[in-house]
């Protein structure tokens, strides 16, 4: 009950913050309607039993924003690399399909890893199977960069695994 209650409180806070940011209204009546709406939605999803560690992963905590900053930097670097390959015909484009080992202990970790690969320009996750991920890369350099395992290590870290 403790984990479910904490997720419920976290969900209400997240919904309320999102509602405030999107509405921009701070009159008492409108705030009351927003609070009631957030409470009703939270009760509905709690009763439907859809608030779990995958749908609302508060257990990732402070590590997730750090990872997202690193991922954003990797996305920018990959964007520049792909743009250079498009503009300069002398740079090689050598599409390749390969398999990576995913060391994350949970399915959520595998999903985060696979989606991070797909978000990075020049690479696409084709298939996820237990502890293996099949990837298509635009260039051998992109494949080699993923094969180094830095992204895998960081995703494992945000899950709290050593």
C-alpha positions as a printed Julia matrix, in Angstrom:
162×3 Matrix{Float64}:
   0.0     0.0     0.0
   2.9     2.38    0.72
   4.23    2.33   -2.85
   0.76    2.66   -4.37
  -0.1     5.55   -2.06
   3.17    7.33   -2.85
   2.54    6.87   -6.59
  -0.99    8.25   -6.14
   0.26   11.34   -4.31
   2.98   11.8    -6.9
   0.44   11.45   -9.71
  -1.86   14.07   -8.16
   1.08   16.46   -7.81
   2.18   15.81  -11.41
  -1.34   16.29  -12.78
  -1.86   19.44  -10.73
   1.44   20.96  -11.86
   0.68   20.11  -15.49
  -2.82   21.54  -15.18
  -1.48   24.77  -13.65
   1.15   25.17  -16.35
  -1.29   24.57  -19.17
  -4.26   26.54  -17.84
  -2.55   29.68  -16.55
  -5.64   30.53  -14.44
  -5.27   31.17  -10.73
  -8.76   32.19   -9.65
 -10.07   30.22   -6.63
 -13.01   28.64   -8.48
 -10.85   27.52  -11.41
  -8.18   26.17   -9.03
 -10.88   24.2    -7.18
 -12.14   22.71  -10.47
  -8.56   21.76  -11.37
  -7.98   20.11   -7.98
 -11.24   18.18   -8.25
 -10.36   17.06  -11.8
  -6.92   15.85  -10.7
  -8.41   13.96   -7.76
 -11.07   12.29   -9.92
  -8.54   11.23  -12.57
  -6.22    9.84   -9.91
  -9.04    7.88   -8.28
 -10.08    6.47  -11.66
  -6.62    5.32  -12.67
  -5.96    3.95   -9.19
  -9.22    1.99   -9.34
  -8.36    0.75  -12.85
  -5.01   -0.42  -11.4
  -2.94    1.25  -14.1
  -0.63    3.29  -11.88
   2.41    1.07  -11.45
   6.19    1.39  -11.58
   6.13    1.46  -15.4
   3.32    3.94  -16.04
   4.47    6.39  -13.36
   8.16    5.61  -12.67
   8.84    7.76   -9.63
  11.43    5.23   -8.49
  13.8     6.62  -11.14
  13.87    9.84   -9.13
  16.67   12.32   -9.54
  18.67   10.14  -11.92
  16.21   10.51  -14.82
  16.76   14.28  -15.4
  20.53   13.73  -15.39
  20.16   10.98  -17.98
  17.8    13.1   -20.11
  20.37   15.92  -20.2
  23.05   13.46  -21.35
  20.64   11.97  -23.93
  19.8    15.43  -25.28
  23.52   16.09  -25.78
  23.91   12.75  -27.61
  20.91   13.57  -29.8
  22.44   16.93  -30.76
  25.8    15.31  -31.61
  24.07   12.64  -33.71
  22.0    15.3   -35.5
  25.18   17.09  -36.51
  26.75   13.82  -37.69
  23.74   12.87  -39.82
  23.52   16.38  -41.28
  27.21   16.24  -42.23
  26.69   12.87  -43.93
  23.77   14.26  -45.92
  25.56   17.46  -46.97
  28.98   15.93  -47.71
  28.73   13.01  -50.16
  32.32   11.91  -49.34
  31.32   10.87  -45.82
  30.35    7.2   -45.82
  26.82    6.01  -45.28
  27.07    2.32  -44.55
  23.78    1.02  -43.17
  24.21   -1.88  -40.81
  22.01   -4.04  -38.61
  23.49   -5.47  -35.42
  22.49   -6.81  -32.02
  23.29   -5.19  -28.67
  23.21   -6.73  -25.22
  20.83   -4.92  -22.86
  21.99   -5.15  -19.26
  18.97   -3.51  -17.64
  17.24   -5.67  -15.02
  13.66   -4.67  -15.91
  11.44   -4.34  -18.96
  11.13   -0.62  -18.24
  14.91   -0.34  -18.56
  14.84   -2.18  -21.87
  12.13    0.17  -23.15
  14.07    3.27  -22.04
  17.21    1.91  -23.72
  15.42    0.99  -26.96
  13.62    4.35  -27.12
  16.87    6.22  -26.42
  18.5     4.43  -29.35
  15.58    5.35  -31.63
  15.56    8.98  -30.46
  19.21    9.32  -31.45
  19.36   10.25  -35.16
  21.03    7.68  -37.36
  19.94    4.7   -35.25
  16.64    2.84  -34.97
  15.65    0.0   -32.68
  14.17   -2.79  -34.78
  13.4    -5.45  -32.19
  13.67   -5.98  -28.43
  13.95   -9.55  -27.19
  14.63  -10.11  -23.48
  18.22   -8.96  -23.08
  19.01   -8.25  -26.74
  18.16   -5.27  -28.91
  18.39   -5.35  -32.7
  19.46   -1.98  -34.1
  19.78   -0.41  -37.55
  22.5     2.24  -37.84
  23.1     4.66  -40.69
  26.88    4.41  -40.37
  29.47    2.09  -38.91
  30.6     4.92  -36.59
  27.12    5.14  -35.07
  27.08    1.36  -34.61
  30.52    1.41  -32.99
  29.45    4.23  -30.66
  26.47    2.19  -29.44
  28.58   -0.95  -29.16
  30.85    0.84  -26.66
  27.99    0.48  -24.18
  27.86    3.98  -22.72
  24.11    4.37  -23.29
  23.46    0.89  -21.9
  25.48    1.69  -18.79
  23.68    4.99  -18.22
  20.21    3.47  -18.6
  21.18    0.74  -16.14
  22.39    3.5   -13.78
  19.07    5.4   -13.83
  17.31    2.22  -12.74
  19.56    2.14   -9.7
  21.46   -0.97  -10.73
  25.25   -0.9   -10.31
